[in-house]
C-alpha cells in the first residue's frame, strides 16, 4: 500500500506527541482517557476501547468506552474479540464485524451503534506480558489496513509501558495509603491500652500485647473500681486485622461502661454480650476473661467467656491450677449466662498469668505448638521475677521456640503477683 509521505510524517509526529504525553501521566485513569482519545485521532477511527488485564479474575476490564456512559465493562479472557486477542496474543483485523462469529452484537442493539470494522491488538510489555487490549472501531472511509496495524502496534508498545508503570505507581500509592491508615488505626488502638501498670498495695501487676499485624484483635485492660478494687480484663476477638481491631475497641468501651454500672460481673458480661450479639457479623465472637481483684481480701472473683484458662502458680506447693471457662464466648447468641467462677485466693508468692491463645498456639517451622506444658515450665522457672520481667521472659521463650517461623497470632499477657506481706 502506497502511503503518502506527508501522512507518514503527520502520523509519526502524533505518535511522538502521544508517547511524550503518556510518559508524564502517572494517574492510571487519566492515562486511560488520554490513550483512548488520542488513539482515536491517530487511527482516524470512530471509537476506541482500552481493556486492562485482571490476572486474578482472568478478565479484561475497562472504565472507558467513548460515546457510552459506562462506568465499567468486564469481559472474560477468551470471550469476544477483545477476550480472544488477550488469550491468543494475536492481532485481529475485521472488515465486517457482523460476519465474525466472535463479535457480540448486544452492545450495538442496546446503544443503537453500528460496528463495522474492528482492529484489535494486545498490549505487550518488554517482558512480553499482556497488560491489556486496545480496540479501534470503524475506520473513517473504509477498513483498517496493514499500515494501520503497524501504526497501532507502534502506539500500543508505548501505551503498554506507560500503563504498566501507572499501575505499579497506583499499587504503590494505594499500599502507602493503606499502611498509613493502618498506622493511624494501630496508634489509636495502642492509645486505648493502659498507659502504665496499676499500683495495687500488696501486688505486682503488668500487662503487655504484641499484635501479629499492623492492628490486632487482642486487648487487655485495668479498670479502677470503688474501694481500691481493680478490674482485670484480657480478650481476644476471632481473627486479626482491622475488623477485629474495631470490634476489640467496641468491646473495651462496653465492658468499661457496664462494670462501672454494676458490681455483678455476670450482669456486666450479659449486657455486653447482648449489645455485641445483635451487631456481630457471622462467625465473629470475643473470648474474654474478666476478674476483679480485691487487694484487701487478696481474692480474685472472675467470669471467663471462653478465654484460654489463666494459670495460677501456687508458690507454697509449687503447683498449678487452671481457671477454666464459665461461659461461652461473647457475641455468639443473646441472653447467654456468664456464671462467676469460684473465688481465687492469692497468697504471697503466687503468680496468676493470663494469656491469649497466641502463646500456647505459637508454632515453629514444623508446625509444632508451644503448648501449655512449656508455659508452665517457664512460669515455674521464672516465678520470682517481677511481673513485667516474667512477661518479657515468656515472650522471648515463645519467639525462641518459633525460631524463624513468623508470629501467626496476636499475643497478650497479664501477670498478677502477690507480694510478701
C-alpha positions as CSV (number, residue, x, y, z in Angstrom):
1,X,0.0,0.0,0.0
2,X,1.3,3.4,-1.0
3,X,1.1,5.8,1.9
4,X,1.8,9.5,1.2
5,X,4.9,10.8,2.9
6,X,3.0,13.7,4.4
7,X,0.7,11.3,6.1
8,X,3.6,9.2,7.5
9,X,5.2,12.4,8.9
10,X,1.9,13.5,10.4
11,X,1.3,10.1,12.0
12,X,4.9,9.9,13.2
13,X,4.6,13.3,14.8
14,X,1.3,12.3,16.5
15,X,2.9,9.2,17.9
16,X,5.8,11.2,19.4
17,X,3.4,13.7,21.0
18,X,1.3,10.9,22.4
19,X,4.4,9.0,23.7
20,X,5.6,12.1,25.5
21,X,2.1,12.7,26.9
22,X,1.9,9.1,28.2
23,X,5.4,9.2,29.7
24,X,4.5,12.1,32.1
25,X,0.9,11.0,33.0
26,X,1.1,8.8,36.2
27,X,-2.6,8.6,37.1
28,X,-3.9,5.4,35.7
29,X,-7.4,6.6,34.9
30,X,-6.3,9.8,33.4
31,X,-3.8,7.8,31.3
32,X,-6.6,5.5,30.1
33,X,-8.6,8.5,29.0
34,X,-5.6,10.1,27.3
35,X,-4.8,6.9,25.3
36,X,-8.4,6.4,24.2
37,X,-8.9,9.9,23.0
38,X,-5.6,10.3,21.2
39,X,-5.6,6.8,19.7
40,X,-9.0,7.6,18.1
41,X,-7.4,10.7,16.5
42,X,-4.2,9.0,15.3
43,X,-6.0,5.9,13.9
44,X,-8.7,8.1,12.3
45,X,-11.3,5.9,13.8
46,X,-14.8,6.5,15.2
47,X,-14.2,4.9,18.7
48,X,-11.5,3.3,20.8
49,X,-11.8,0.9,23.8
50,X,-8.9,0.1,26.1
51,X,-9.2,-3.0,28.3
52,X,-6.8,-3.9,31.1
53,X,-6.0,-7.4,32.2
54,X,-7.2,-8.5,35.7
55,X,-5.0,-11.6,36.0
56,X,-6.5,-12.7,39.3
57,X,-10.1,-12.8,37.9
58,X,-9.0,-13.8,34.4
59,X,-10.9,-10.9,33.0
60,X,-10.5,-7.8,30.9
61,X,-12.0,-4.6,32.3
62,X,-12.4,-1.0,31.1
63,X,-13.7,2.2,32.5
64,X,-13.5,3.9,29.2
65,X,-16.0,3.5,26.3
66,X,-16.2,6.6,24.1
67,X,-19.7,7.8,23.4
68,X,-21.2,5.4,26.0
69,X,-22.0,6.3,29.6
70,X,-20.5,3.1,31.1
71,X,-18.5,3.0,34.3
72,X,-17.0,-0.4,33.9
73,X,-17.2,-3.3,31.5
74,X,-15.8,-6.7,32.2
75,X,-15.1,-9.4,29.6
76,X,-13.8,-12.9,30.5
77,X,-10.4,-13.6,28.8
78,X,-11.2,-15.8,25.8
79,X,-14.7,-14.3,25.2
80,X,-15.5,-11.9,22.4
81,X,-13.0,-10.1,20.1
82,X,-11.0,-8.5,22.9
83,X,-11.1,-11.6,25.0
84,X,-9.8,-13.7,22.1
85,X,-7.0,-11.2,21.5
86,X,-5.9,-11.3,25.2
87,X,-5.9,-15.1,25.2
88,X,-4.2,-15.7,21.8
89,X,-2.0,-12.5,21.8
90,X,-2.8,-12.2,18.1
91,X,-3.9,-9.0,16.2
92,X,-7.4,-9.2,14.8
93,X,-8.4,-7.1,11.8
94,X,-12.1,-7.5,10.8
95,X,-13.6,-5.7,7.9
96,X,-17.3,-6.6,8.8
97,X,-17.9,-7.3,12.5
98,X,-21.3,-8.8,11.8
99,X,-19.8,-11.6,9.8
100,X,-17.4,-12.6,12.6
101,X,-19.0,-15.2,15.0
102,X,-16.8,-13.9,17.8
103,X,-18.5,-10.5,17.7
104,X,-21.2,-9.8,20.3
105,X,-24.0,-7.5,18.9
106,X,-25.5,-6.9,22.3
107,X,-23.9,-3.5,22.8
108,X,-24.9,-2.4,19.3
109,X,-28.5,-3.4,20.0
110,X,-28.5,-1.7,23.3
111,X,-27.0,1.6,22.2
112,X,-28.0,1.8,18.6
113,X,-24.4,1.9,17.5
114,X,-23.4,0.1,14.3
115,X,-20.0,-1.6,14.5
116,X,-18.4,-2.2,11.1
117,X,-14.6,-2.6,11.0
118,X,-12.5,-3.6,14.0
119,X,-8.8,-3.5,14.7
120,X,-7.9,-5.2,18.0
121,X,-4.4,-5.7,19.3
122,X,-2.7,-7.0,22.5
123,X,-0.6,-4.6,24.6
124,X,2.7,-6.3,25.4
125,X,5.4,-5.1,27.8
126,X,9.1,-5.5,27.3
127,X,8.8,-8.8,29.3
128,X,6.3,-10.0,26.7
129,X,3.5,-9.8,29.2
130,X,-0.1,-8.9,28.1
131,X,-1.3,-5.9,30.2
132,X,-4.3,-5.1,28.1
133,X,-6.0,-5.0,24.7
134,X,-6.7,-1.9,22.6
135,X,-9.5,-1.9,20.1
136,X,-10.4,0.7,17.5
137,X,-13.7,0.7,15.6
138,X,-15.0,2.0,12.3
139,X,-12.1,3.3,10.2
140,X,-13.0,6.6,8.6
141,X,-13.7,6.0,4.9
142,X,-13.3,2.2,4.9
143,X,-11.4,-0.6,6.7
144,X,-8.2,-0.8,8.7
145,X,-5.1,-1.6,6.6
146,X,-1.8,-3.2,7.2
147,X,-0.4,0.3,7.6
148,X,-3.0,0.9,10.4
149,X,-1.8,-2.3,12.0
150,X,1.8,-1.2,12.1
151,X,0.7,2.3,13.4
152,X,-1.4,0.8,16.2
153,X,1.4,-1.6,17.1
154,X,3.8,1.3,17.5
155,X,1.3,3.2,19.6
156,X,0.5,0.1,21.6
157,X,4.1,-0.6,22.5
158,X,4.4,2.9,24.2
159,X,0.9,2.5,25.8
160,X,1.8,-0.9,27.3
161,X,4.9,0.5,29.0
162,X,3.0,3.6,30.3
163,X,0.1,1.6,31.6
164,X,2.4,-0.9,33.3
165,X,4.2,1.9,35.1
166,X,1.0,3.7,36.0
167,X,-0.5,0.5,37.5
168,X,2.7,-0.1,39.5
169,X,2.5,3.5,40.7
170,X,-1.2,3.1,41.6
171,X,-0.5,0.0,43.6
172,X,2.4,1.7,45.4
173,X,0.2,4.7,46.3
174,X,-2.7,2.5,47.5
175,X,-0.3,0.5,49.6
176,X,1.2,3.6,51.1
177,X,-2.3,4.9,51.9
178,X,-3.3,1.6,53.4
179,X,-0.2,1.5,55.5
180,X,-0.8,5.0,56.7
181,X,-4.4,4.1,57.6
182,X,-3.2,1.0,59.5
183,X,-0.6,3.0,61.3
184,X,-3.2,5.5,62.5
185,X,-5.5,2.6,63.5
186,X,-2.7,1.0,65.4
187,X,-1.8,4.3,67.1
188,X,-5.5,4.7,68.2
189,X,-5.7,1.1,69.3
190,X,-2.5,1.3,71.3
191,X,-3.6,4.5,72.9
192,X,-6.5,2.6,74.5
193,X,-4.2,0.2,76.3
194,X,-3.2,1.0,79.9
195,X,-0.5,3.7,79.9
196,X,1.2,2.1,82.9
197,X,0.9,-0.8,85.3
198,X,-1.7,-0.3,88.1
199,X,-0.4,0.4,91.6
200,X,-2.2,-2.0,94.0
201,X,-0.9,-2.5,97.5
202,X,0.5,-6.0,98.0
203,X,0.6,-6.8,94.3
204,X,2.9,-6.5,91.3
205,X,0.8,-6.3,88.1
206,X,1.8,-5.9,84.5
207,X,0.2,-6.3,81.0
208,X,1.6,-6.4,77.5
209,X,0.5,-7.1,73.9
210,X,2.1,-7.7,70.6
211,X,-0.1,-7.8,67.5
212,X,0.9,-10.0,64.6
213,X,-0.4,-7.5,62.1
214,X,-0.4,-3.7,62.0
215,X,-3.5,-4.0,64.1
216,X,-4.7,-6.7,66.4
217,X,-7.8,-8.3,67.9
218,X,-6.3,-8.9,71.4
219,X,-6.6,-6.4,74.2
220,X,-6.1,-6.1,77.9
221,X,-7.3,-3.5,80.4
222,X,-7.0,-2.5,84.1
223,X,-10.2,-0.8,85.4
224,X,-10.1,1.1,88.7
225,X,-13.1,0.3,90.8
226,X,-14.5,1.6,94.1
227,X,-12.9,0.6,97.4
228,X,-9.5,0.0,95.9
229,X,-10.6,-2.9,93.8
230,X,-9.2,-3.5,90.3
231,X,-11.0,-4.9,87.2
232,X,-8.7,-7.0,85.1
233,X,-9.7,-7.9,81.5
234,X,-8.0,-9.8,78.7
235,X,-9.8,-10.5,75.5
236,X,-9.3,-12.0,72.0
237,X,-11.5,-11.2,69.0
238,X,-11.7,-14.0,66.5
239,X,-9.2,-13.5,63.6
240,X,-7.0,-10.4,63.5
241,X,-6.6,-7.3,61.4
242,X,-8.6,-4.0,61.1
243,X,-12.1,-5.5,61.5
244,X,-11.2,-7.4,64.8
245,X,-9.4,-4.3,66.0
246,X,-12.5,-2.2,65.6
247,X,-14.5,-4.9,67.4
248,X,-11.9,-5.0,70.2
249,X,-12.3,-1.2,70.6
250,X,-16.0,-1.6,70.9
251,X,-15.7,-4.5,73.4
252,X,-13.4,-2.4,75.6
253,X,-15.8,0.5,75.7
254,X,-18.8,-1.7,76.5
255,X,-17.0,-3.6,79.3
256,X,-15.8,-0.4,80.9
257,X,-19.3,1.1,80.8
258,X,-21.1,-1.9,82.2
259,X,-18.7,-2.8,85.0
260,X,-19.0,0.8,86.3
261,X,-22.7,0.4,86.3
262,X,-22.9,-2.8,88.3
263,X,-20.7,-4.9,90.7
264,X,-22.4,-8.0,89.3
265,X,-19.8,-9.5,86.9
266,X,-22.4,-11.8,85.3
267,X,-24.8,-8.9,84.6
268,X,-22.0,-6.8,83.1
269,X,-21.0,-9.5,80.7
270,X,-24.6,-10.3,79.9
271,X,-25.2,-6.7,78.9
272,X,-22.0,-6.5,76.9
273,X,-22.9,-9.8,75.1
274,X,-26.4,-8.6,74.2
275,X,-25.1,-5.4,72.7
276,X,-22.5,-7.2,70.6
277,X,-24.6,-10.2,69.6
278,X,-27.1,-8.1,67.8
279,X,-24.5,-6.5,65.5
280,X,-21.8,-9.2,65.3
281,X,-21.0,-10.5,61.8
282,X,-21.4,-14.2,61.2
283,X,-18.6,-16.2,62.7
284,X,-17.2,-13.4,64.8
285,X,-17.0,-13.6,68.6
286,X,-15.0,-12.4,71.6
287,X,-13.3,-14.5,74.2
288,X,-12.9,-12.6,77.4
289,X,-11.6,-13.1,80.9
290,X,-12.8,-10.5,83.4
291,X,-11.8,-10.6,87.0
292,X,-12.0,-8.3,90.0
293,X,-9.1,-8.2,92.4
294,X,-9.9,-7.2,95.9
295,X,-6.5,-6.4,97.4
296,X,-7.8,-6.2,101.0
297,X,-9.1,-9.8,100.9
298,X,-6.4,-10.9,98.4
299,X,-9.2,-12.5,96.3
300,X,-10.0,-12.6,92.6
301,X,-13.6,-13.0,91.5
302,X,-14.0,-13.8,87.8
303,X,-16.0,-14.9,84.9
304,X,-14.4,-16.4,81.8
305,X,-16.3,-16.2,78.5
306,X,-14.4,-18.9,76.5
307,X,-11.0,-17.4,77.2
308,X,-7.9,-19.5,77.4
309,X,-7.7,-20.6,81.1
310,X,-5.4,-18.5,83.2
311,X,-2.8,-20.4,85.2
312,X,-2.4,-19.9,88.9
313,X,1.0,-20.9,90.2
314,X,0.8,-21.5,94.0
315,X,4.2,-20.8,95.4
316,X,3.5,-22.7,98.7
317,X,3.0,-26.0,96.9
318,X,4.8,-25.2,93.6
319,X,1.7,-26.5,91.8
320,X,-0.7,-25.1,89.2
321,X,-4.4,-24.5,89.0
322,X,-6.4,-23.6,85.9
323,X,-9.2,-21.0,86.0
324,X,-11.5,-22.6,83.4
325,X,-14.2,-21.0,81.3
326,X,-17.5,-20.4,83.0
327,X,-19.4,-19.4,79.8
328,X,-19.3,-19.4,76.0
329,X,-17.6,-16.6,74.0
330,X,-19.3,-13.2,73.9
331,X,-21.4,-12.3,70.8
332,X,-22.4,-15.8,69.9
333,X,-26.0,-15.5,71.0
334,X,-28.0,-13.1,73.1
335,X,-29.2,-13.7,76.7
336,X,-26.4,-16.1,77.5
337,X,-25.4,-16.7,81.1
338,X,-21.9,-15.9,82.3
339,X,-21.6,-17.5,85.7
340,X,-18.9,-16.4,88.2
341,X,-16.2,-18.9,89.0
342,X,-15.1,-19.9,92.5
343,X,-13.2,-17.1,94.1
344,X,-9.4,-17.4,93.9
345,X,-7.4,-16.5,97.0
346,X,-3.8,-15.4,96.3
347,X,-1.1,-15.9,98.9
348,X,2.3,-14.3,98.9
349,X,4.5,-15.6,96.1
350,X,1.5,-16.8,94.0
351,X,1.5,-15.9,90.3
352,X,-1.7,-15.6,88.2
353,X,-0.9,-15.5,84.5
354,X,-3.5,-14.7,81.8
355,X,-2.6,-15.1,78.2
356,X,-4.4,-15.2,74.9
357,X,-4.0,-18.3,72.7
358,X,-1.3,-16.7,70.7
359,X,1.1,-18.0,73.3
360,X,0.3,-21.7,73.6
361,X,-0.7,-22.0,69.9
362,X,2.5,-20.3,68.7
363,X,4.1,-22.7,66.1
364,X,7.6,-23.4,64.9
365,X,8.6,-24.2,61.3
366,X,7.5,-27.8,61.8
367,X,4.0,-26.6,63.0
368,X,4.7,-27.9,66.5
369,X,2.8,-25.8,69.1
370,X,4.3,-24.1,72.2
371,X,1.6,-25.8,74.2
372,X,0.6,-25.3,77.8
373,X,3.2,-27.5,79.4
374,X,6.0,-25.3,78.1
375,X,4.1,-22.3,79.5
376,X,4.0,-24.0,82.9
377,X,7.7,-24.7,82.8
378,X,8.5,-21.0,82.0
379,X,6.3,-19.8,84.9
380,X,7.8,-22.3,87.4
381,X,11.4,-21.4,86.4
382,X,10.9,-17.6,86.5
383,X,8.1,-17.1,89.0
384,X,10.5,-15.0,91.2
385,X,10.9,-12.3,88.5
386,X,8.8,-9.2,88.5
387,X,5.5,-9.3,86.7
388,X,7.0,-7.2,83.8
389,X,10.1,-9.3,83.6
390,X,8.1,-12.6,83.6
391,X,6.0,-11.3,80.6
392,X,9.1,-10.5,78.6
393,X,10.8,-13.8,79.5
394,X,7.8,-15.7,78.4
395,X,7.7,-13.8,75.1
396,X,11.4,-14.4,74.5
397,X,10.8,-18.1,75.1
398,X,7.9,-18.2,72.6
399,X,10.0,-16.5,69.9
400,X,13.0,-18.7,70.6
401,X,10.7,-21.7,70.2
402,X,9.3,-20.4,67.0
403,X,12.8,-19.5,65.7
404,X,12.4,-18.3,62.1
405,X,8.7,-19.0,61.9
406,X,6.6,-15.8,61.8
407,X,4.3,-14.8,64.6
408,X,0.9,-16.0,63.4
409,X,-1.4,-14.6,66.1
410,X,-1.6,-11.7,68.5
411,X,0.0,-12.3,71.8
412,X,-1.3,-10.7,75.0
413,X,-0.2,-11.4,78.6
414,X,-1.1,-10.2,82.0
415,X,0.7,-11.2,85.2
416,X,-0.6,-10.7,88.7
417,X,1.9,-11.5,91.6
418,X,1.0,-11.5,95.3
419,X,3.9,-9.9,97.1
420,X,5.2,-10.8,100.6
421,X,3.3,-9.1,103.3
